Amino acid sequence: MINNFIIKYTIAFFLAFLHGRSDMPALYAVACIIARCYLTREEERIPARHEETAGNRKSFRFLAIVLLGYYLGKINAHIGYIALGLLVFWWIYCDEDPQEERAHTEEEETVVTAHEEKEEDEPEEELNDQVDRKNKLLAEVWPYFNRYLKNFLIEWHQPRICAMSIFLRLFRFLEFDLGEKPPRITAVRFHRRTEKEQIVLDLDIIFDGPIEVEVALFKRFLKLGANHIELRGTVRVILGPLLDEIPLFGAVTWYLPDRPATKIKWTGTVTQIPRVKKLLDKAANKFIDYFFVEPVHTSTKMWKEVDVDVLHFKVPKNVIRVRVLEAEDLASRGFIAKRFRPYVVVSGAGKKGKTKLAKRSLNPSWNQVYEMIFTDLPLQKVKFDLFYREVGKTKLYGSCQFSLEKLLEQDVVDTWLPLQNAESGRLHVRMESISAVPDAAMLDQILTANEISRPIQIKAFSSTILFVKVQKGKDLQLNDSEEIPTARVELKIRDAKRKTKFRIDTRSPEWKQKFGFPLKDPRNEVLEVLVKDKANGQMGTMTVPLSNLITAQGLTMEGWFNLHPTEPRGAVWMKLELRILPIEKSAQFWRNPKPSSLHQSLSHNVIRVRVLEAEDLASRGFIAKRFRPYVVVSGAGKKGKTKLAKRSLNPSWNQVYEMIFTDLPLQKVKFDLFYREVGKTKLYGSCQFSLEKLLEQDVVDTWLPLQNAESGRLHVRMESISAVPDAAMLDQILTANEISRPIQIKAFSSTILFVKVQKGKDLQLNDSEEIPTARVELKIRDAKRKTKFRIDTRSPEWKQKFGFPLKDPRNEVLEVLVKDKANGQMGTMTVPLSNLITAQGLTMEGWFNLHPTEPRGAVWMKLELRILSQNVRFPIRIFLIRIRGLVNQPLNVVQQKDCQL
């Protein structure tokens, strides 16, 4: 939406531009007067006394626009540059418009926050005496807190901000006053948790009043401030652990369970720049999230014998995997159903994950998984917000949530959650708590399983968690100094950092702090430990390759770790524990897996789906004589479309589509029935069938009712195809596939080639002694598969398996390329698959030498060719005898003879 002032300025600019080109000053002056008179609102022409300044500013802007247009016209500026400048101007100021839609994440945050706001404040007379007393206490403390915060910012933060950059040296807090009106507590909720020895209080707080905050660069230049703030939210206070003596609890912990709703009125010269206010609002929200919203919290010791660092509020330990499956019964009121594209935002533990956009449907499905790692903070929740895209806009449809504590009690929850703030609808989710175990034998299986399930992961899963307990240090000393250090420890794994507290003036500090690092693959990770002094910087470092921890007993290392380059006696005592995260129980193919079977799941389930016919389709809404339906079969990321049926409400197709599924859980074969009517394509209805049920039964012949349709059902036959190592069947299968080609939506595969790339040896770069970072690429025609890179080794281990569906393997060639990450191709080789057909058991295994590297450069591989044998009622040989002479007959004749293709 373009504001009125943009239209006025654009018209005035073009008038001035045209008059500047025509070189008619008198006419230009008259045009300026007319434009100023008729393109300005009446109330702006005669501003009130208190609005004179604003009116003068508008006149100045208008005059600047007119002069700019006249000058560009005078110098004969190209009209293309003018149009480009106007587009940029419109884009900036349209985005400034408060009615304009925000970006995805801003819309989501704004909408969710708005729904969480209370419509009305509770009247003061209804507040209980306890709340009144707290408000009175808050009013007494507020002036002192205000002065403390001002001194804290000016004396502590201001010097640190100035030291951050040379451009911030003259940064100053000119004014800081939160006003005389204190926040109000409107409600108090009490949660008793005797099993945790805690008491939890939720305080609803409102702060709405004038403030005076102003900062500036270069003393008085580039001012920025705020004069009013409105804040509504909840503060959670944990009193625990409970004690038998005064003060009755050992520590006080507080934080915000959710981001509060905030409105800030910004002031200053900087806010005149377009988009600055939006950026400031976004920065304020990020500041609140980073410092105050869970899992961030502040703990204060109330009893000397209580150590707040052992409360486990900071250690990520509860691993939750949330599978967003589907939604149903979503209402179409308020939007066009055909334009409705929903997605779900899962949030918890300070993180958010967003599913893909579903297809246009009121019963959408996603089947995506998001991993979250929670601390032991009480009363946490997993939240779901369902948004939808409609004609370029993002809107919130509804929300729901589930208690983390209930999930941890049950381990696995599969449920439908009703959507709040929505007319109708519910969300199907499955949540599972993952228990970390010290079993190194599971690591390879877990890594493989995570790689297989990567397509459904919103973010890549963690395979392990590393727990590091930093206990104490000894004999720490500064380089070339006898001063006593004030030291802390920093832990780093790639971009993840954890820091202990400073321990003041001691060579033998005690930290007693524990941290957690979720890791995707610990085999190539290194823990970096840095000990730093508060004033003098780094004192010593050390590194711990996690590959050493994988081979340690119980996946645990404990003791003194010497620092470098300090003397040998300078050391830190740490305990390192690596814990493996098993796969969810819902993933059936991961239960008790065989070591060699996990990678086969990449291309092992071959399904052939025969779309036979439909019946009882309704003619309402279209002309039956023009009704030409077809079916789209989808699954495993692929789609196949049948031919257009003849004009009928009981159409038949009798076509077959082949799909190759991985062993990802909860996959489905989907059918969408479309029809052509007067040049248009429309969806009539949909249905689906579970892949797991099909694999249990091998063959399914059924009628599926069409969803979202007035009437009708679809007749399908689905069959699981077995892969067998029998070369004698190959010619028969190729002949049968050729005979049945007319009914195949896409040509069938006759075999699957499995290639297991195990390891390499003596790999080297051409004309170089550098150590390569190598991977293997496999190619058969246009099909490509790639292993991962293995860093800096001449004898890499890949241990990856791939599958190639093949229509006719007799003339195919497998091409193997070994490539370095930086220098490209290192060596190649080819394997004609005709050699594999004649090999024993259709299998070849061993070292395959590369060319043109030296003979010792080789890759160890295992090649297995498997024939796709159909589940027929008669032997194929008898079937082929009977099929002779029937090739030109209708297919239903073949079916009457019980021969199934």
Secondary structure, DSSP 8 states (H G I E B T S, - for coil): ---HHHHHHHHHHHHHHHHHHHT-HHHHHHHHHHHHHHSS-HHHHS--GGGHHHHHHHHHHHHHHHHHHHHHHHTT--HHHHHHHHHHHHHHHHHHSTTS---HHHHHHHHHHHHHS-SS---GGGS-HHHHHHHHHHHHHHHHHHHHHHHHIIIIIHHHHHHH-GGGTT-EEEEEE--S---EEEEEEEEEEGGGTEEEEEEEEEEEEEEEEEEEETTTEEEEEEEEEEEEEEEEEEE-SB-SSTTSBSEEEEEBSS--EEEEEEESGGGGSTTHHHHHHHHHHHHHHHHTBTT--EEEE-STT--GGGS-SSS--EEEEEEEEEEE----TTS-GGG-EEEEEEEETTEEEE-----S-SS-EEEEEEEEEE-S-TT-EEEEEEEEEETTEEEEEEEEEEEHHHHHHHSEEEEEEE-BTSSS-EEEEEEEEE--B--GGGHHHHHHHHHHTGGGBSS---SEEEEEEEEEEES---TT------EEEEEEETTEEEE---B-S-SS-EEEEEEEEEES-GGG-EEEEEEEETTTEEEEEEEEEHHHHHTSGGGEEEEEEE-BSS-TT-EEEEEEEEEE----TT-GGGSS--TTTTGGGGG-EEEEEEEEEEE----TTS-GGG-EEEEEEEETTEEEE-----S-SS-EEEEEEEEEE---TT-EEEEEEEEEETTEEEEEEEEEEEHHHHHHHSEEEEEEE-BTSSS-EEEEEEEEEEEE--GGGHHHHHHHHHHTGGGBSS----EEEEEEEEEEES---TT------EEEEEEETTEEEE---B-S-SS-EEEEEEEEEES-GGG-EEEEEEEETTTEEEEEEEEEHHHHHTSGGGEEEEEEE-BSS-TT-EEEEEEEEEEEE---SS-HHHHHHHHTT-TTS-HHHHHHTT---
